[in-house]
Amino acid sequence: MRKYETVFISDPDMSDQAREELFERVRNIIDRENGIILNFDEWGVKKLSYEIKKKLRGYYVCLTYGGTGALVTELERNFRLSDLIMKFMTILITEHATEESLKQEAEQLKEAAKQAAEAAPQEEDQEDAEEENDTAEDNADDQDDVQETESEQTSEAAEESKE
């Protein structure tokens, strides 16, 4: 078994439902060919370096998986047949990988993703608290400005009355 990484660019204008169907089809091909998906990373819509199929943007996806040469051949054959895939590139990461090591790596990546997902709400709460503090400070600054303006007007009125 070998470890591969495939980056493909799909049409950015397709609907979310069509994109999910495409991704599910890719996952099914890997499962059918006895492959192991290690990471399915959606990079999102990005600007292309050059125009492809009259498009200036593309939806990038990076797929890391373990499998055989037959899996790569079948996956690339399906990419060529699909009108939704604009470009793709597959590279061999490691030549000799055992099925057990790939499964362990997949589990580690899943655990890391869960931990990152759990940490994300905590970070958002901290960011929200910082924003609230900034807002409170801005409001306090605004009130100080208003008080300074009022005191300036009062002192100017007092000076005019003295004259």
Contacts in CASP RR format, 6 or more apart in sequence:
PFRMAT RR
TARGET T0000
AUTHOR 0000-0000-0000
METHOD contacts of the structure
MODEL  1
MRKYETVFISDPDMSDQAREELFERVRNIIDRENGIILNFDEWGVKKLSY
EIKKKLRGYYVCLTYGGTGALVTELERNFRLSDLIMKFMTILITEHATEE
SLKQEAEQLKEAAKQAAEAAPQEEDQEDAEEENDTAEDNADDQDDVQETE
SEQTSEAAEESKE
1 35 0 8 1.000
1 36 0 8 1.000
1 66 0 8 1.000
1 67 0 8 1.000
1 68 0 8 1.000
1 97 0 8 1.000
1 98 0 8 1.000
1 99 0 8 1.000
1 102 0 8 1.000
2 66 0 8 1.000
2 67 0 8 1.000
2 68 0 8 1.000
2 69 0 8 1.000
2 92 0 8 1.000
2 93 0 8 1.000
2 94 0 8 1.000
2 95 0 8 1.000
2 96 0 8 1.000
2 97 0 8 1.000
3 38 0 8 1.000
3 64 0 8 1.000
3 65 0 8 1.000
3 66 0 8 1.000
3 67 0 8 1.000
3 92 0 8 1.000
3 93 0 8 1.000
3 94 0 8 1.000
3 97 0 8 1.000
3 102 0 8 1.000
4 64 0 8 1.000
4 65 0 8 1.000
4 66 0 8 1.000
4 67 0 8 1.000
4 71 0 8 1.000
4 72 0 8 1.000
4 90 0 8 1.000
4 91 0 8 1.000
4 92 0 8 1.000
4 93 0 8 1.000
5 62 0 8 1.000
5 63 0 8 1.000
5 64 0 8 1.000
5 65 0 8 1.000
5 90 0 8 1.000
5 91 0 8 1.000
5 93 0 8 1.000
6 62 0 8 1.000
6 63 0 8 1.000
6 65 0 8 1.000
6 72 0 8 1.000
6 75 0 8 1.000
6 88 0 8 1.000
6 89 0 8 1.000
6 90 0 8 1.000
6 91 0 8 1.000
7 60 0 8 1.000
7 61 0 8 1.000
7 62 0 8 1.000
7 63 0 8 1.000
7 88 0 8 1.000
7 89 0 8 1.000
8 60 0 8 1.000
8 61 0 8 1.000
8 63 0 8 1.000
8 79 0 8 1.000
8 85 0 8 1.000
8 87 0 8 1.000
8 88 0 8 1.000
8 89 0 8 1.000
9 48 0 8 1.000
9 52 0 8 1.000
9 58 0 8 1.000
9 59 0 8 1.000
9 60 0 8 1.000
9 61 0 8 1.000
9 85 0 8 1.000
9 86 0 8 1.000
9 87 0 8 1.000
9 88 0 8 1.000
10 19 0 8 1.000
10 22 0 8 1.000
10 58 0 8 1.000
10 59 0 8 1.000
10 61 0 8 1.000
10 84 0 8 1.000
10 85 0 8 1.000
10 86 0 8 1.000
11 53 0 8 1.000
11 55 0 8 1.000
11 58 0 8 1.000
11 59 0 8 1.000
11 83 0 8 1.000
11 84 0 8 1.000
11 85 0 8 1.000
11 86 0 8 1.000
12 45 0 8 1.000
12 55 0 8 1.000
12 57 0 8 1.000
12 58 0 8 1.000
12 59 0 8 1.000
13 55 0 8 1.000
14 22 0 8 1.000
14 59 0 8 1.000
14 84 0 8 1.000
18 84 0 8 1.000
19 59 0 8 1.000
22 82 0 8 1.000
22 84 0 8 1.000
22 85 0 8 1.000
23 40 0 8 1.000
23 61 0 8 1.000
25 78 0 8 1.000
26 63 0 8 1.000
26 75 0 8 1.000
26 78 0 8 1.000
27 37 0 8 1.000
27 40 0 8 1.000
29 71 0 8 1.000
29 74 0 8 1.000
29 75 0 8 1.000
29 78 0 8 1.000
30 36 0 8 1.000
30 37 0 8 1.000
30 65 0 8 1.000
30 67 0 8 1.000
30 71 0 8 1.000
30 75 0 8 1.000
33 67 0 8 1.000
33 68 0 8 1.000
33 70 0 8 1.000
33 71 0 8 1.000
33 74 0 8 1.000
33 75 0 8 1.000
34 67 0 8 1.000
34 68 0 8 1.000
34 71 0 8 1.000
35 65 0 8 1.000
35 66 0 8 1.000
35 67 0 8 1.000
35 68 0 8 1.000
35 71 0 8 1.000
36 65 0 8 1.000
36 66 0 8 1.000
36 67 0 8 1.000
36 99 0 8 1.000
36 102 0 8 1.000
36 103 0 8 1.000
36 106 0 8 1.000
37 63 0 8 1.000
37 64 0 8 1.000
37 65 0 8 1.000
37 66 0 8 1.000
37 106 0 8 1.000
38 64 0 8 1.000
38 65 0 8 1.000
38 66 0 8 1.000
38 102 0 8 1.000
38 105 0 8 1.000
38 106 0 8 1.000
38 109 0 8 1.000
39 62 0 8 1.000
39 63 0 8 1.000
39 64 0 8 1.000
39 109 0 8 1.000
40 61 0 8 1.000
40 63 0 8 1.000
40 64 0 8 1.000
41 61 0 8 1.000
41 62 0 8 1.000
41 63 0 8 1.000
41 64 0 8 1.000
42 59 0 8 1.000
42 60 0 8 1.000
42 61 0 8 1.000
43 60 0 8 1.000
43 61 0 8 1.000
43 62 0 8 1.000
44 58 0 8 1.000
44 59 0 8 1.000
44 60 0 8 1.000
44 61 0 8 1.000
45 57 0 8 1.000
45 58 0 8 1.000
45 59 0 8 1.000
45 60 0 8 1.000
46 57 0 8 1.000
46 58 0 8 1.000
46 59 0 8 1.000
46 60 0 8 1.000
47 56 0 8 1.000
47 57 0 8 1.000
48 55 0 8 1.000
48 56 0 8 1.000
48 57 0 8 1.000
48 58 0 8 1.000
52 58 0 8 1.000
52 86 0 8 1.000
52 87 0 8 1.000
53 86 0 8 1.000
55 86 0 8 1.000
58 86 0 8 1.000
64 93 0 8 1.000
65 71 0 8 1.000
66 97 0 8 1.000
66 102 0 8 1.000
72 90 0 8 1.000
75 90 0 8 1.000
76 88 0 8 1.000
76 90 0 8 1.000
79 85 0 8 1.000
79 88 0 8 1.000
END
